[in-house]
Amino acid sequence: MYKLMIVDDSNIIRNRIQRAYDSGQFMLVATATSGVQAVEKFNIHRPDVVTMDLTMPQMDGLECIAKIIAIDPEVRILVVSALSDKSTGIEALSLGASGFLCKPFSEEELVESLYELVQD
Amino acid sequence: MKEQKLQIFVSIITNYFNQFGTEELIVDTPYLLENQQPKVHDYTGVIGISGVQKGVVYFSATSALLASILDSMGETDKSEDNLVDLAGEVANTVSGNARNEFGAEFHISVPLVFKGSPQSIILPKNGRSFIIPVSWRGQIGEIVVCLQD
């Protein structure tokens, strides 16, 4: 069972991800609404997998990825963002993210992306 | 912004509603407003644009349209908080997806959301605003694009 943290400033997106993931494979340990909160909660809960929005207040997702990877280089981070340009995807991956899912997404795409993340 | 760029936003909003796979979005004929503040519906999410282009992109919709979208997402909570949240999320998705065409220098802000009448300080009164009216499941909304090159 993988410990999961969901980071997104939108309540409806956090809820949507919570409804979609496979509860037999993932256990939700925390949610966060900003990069700052995500780093705090990451230190407390040490999830194995993080879904990460990029456009958030206080600290954006790219900065948050760098901080979380500095704490735990083994964590798997799935970026879930509307920012669809290639350079943002490349930057996220170069900072240590393991996958990128572009909004809008279907539940099936999310489940598949999370599955691929833990299979690597 | 040139009219030709409008097709980018038409394609993005159409793709957004395609995710639900049930009923197609109807995009009405876009039109131009000059030096007027466009009207808004019940809830509006505004994204500030900076970088290579400056201005705003926003999504405004009736509560009925937003509630229909929440239904399609499987969200049972139709509270005002979630309706406001969704207006911001649609605006964020449309603007974020536009970076695929405009590039990484098309910087977008976090959504600013409000219910009811616009705050004059938020929405531009000057310049050219392109309005893209949409309807889905008989409920209406619109994308407004006001960008300066």
Chai-1 contact restraints between the chains, C-beta under 6 A:
chainA,res_idxA,chainB,res_idxB,connection_type,confidence,min_distance_angstrom,max_distance_angstrom,comment,restraint_id
A,S10,B,D85,contact,1.0,0.0,6.0,A-B,restraint_1
A,S10,B,E89,contact,1.0,0.0,6.0,A-B,restraint_2
A,N11,B,D85,contact,1.0,0.0,6.0,A-B,restraint_3
A,I12,B,E75,contact,1.0,0.0,6.0,A-B,restraint_4
A,I12,B,N82,contact,1.0,0.0,6.0,A-B,restraint_5
A,I12,B,D85,contact,1.0,0.0,6.0,A-B,restraint_6
A,I12,B,L86,contact,1.0,0.0,6.0,A-B,restraint_7
A,R16,B,M73,contact,1.0,0.0,6.0,A-B,restraint_8
A,R19,B,G74,contact,1.0,0.0,6.0,A-B,restraint_9
A,T55,B,V110,contact,1.0,0.0,6.0,A-B,restraint_10
A,P57,B,V110,contact,1.0,0.0,6.0,A-B,restraint_11
A,A82,B,N92,contact,1.0,0.0,6.0,A-B,restraint_12
A,A82,B,T93,contact,1.0,0.0,6.0,A-B,restraint_13
A,A82,B,G96,contact,1.0,0.0,6.0,A-B,restraint_14
A,A82,B,N97,contact,1.0,0.0,6.0,A-B,restraint_15
A,L83,B,G96,contact,1.0,0.0,6.0,A-B,restraint_16
A,L83,B,R99,contact,1.0,0.0,6.0,A-B,restraint_17
A,S84,B,N97,contact,1.0,0.0,6.0,A-B,restraint_18
A,S84,B,R99,contact,1.0,0.0,6.0,A-B,restraint_19
A,S84,B,N100,contact,1.0,0.0,6.0,A-B,restraint_20
A,D85,B,R99,contact,1.0,0.0,6.0,A-B,restraint_21
A,D85,B,N100,contact,1.0,0.0,6.0,A-B,restraint_22
A,D85,B,A104,contact,1.0,0.0,6.0,A-B,restraint_23
A,S87,B,A104,contact,1.0,0.0,6.0,A-B,restraint_24
A,K103,B,T93,contact,1.0,0.0,6.0,A-B,restraint_25
A,P104,B,Y16,contact,1.0,0.0,6.0,A-B,restraint_26
A,P104,B,Q19,contact,1.0,0.0,6.0,A-B,restraint_27
A,P104,B,T93,contact,1.0,0.0,6.0,A-B,restraint_28
A,S106,B,Q19,contact,1.0,0.0,6.0,A-B,restraint_29
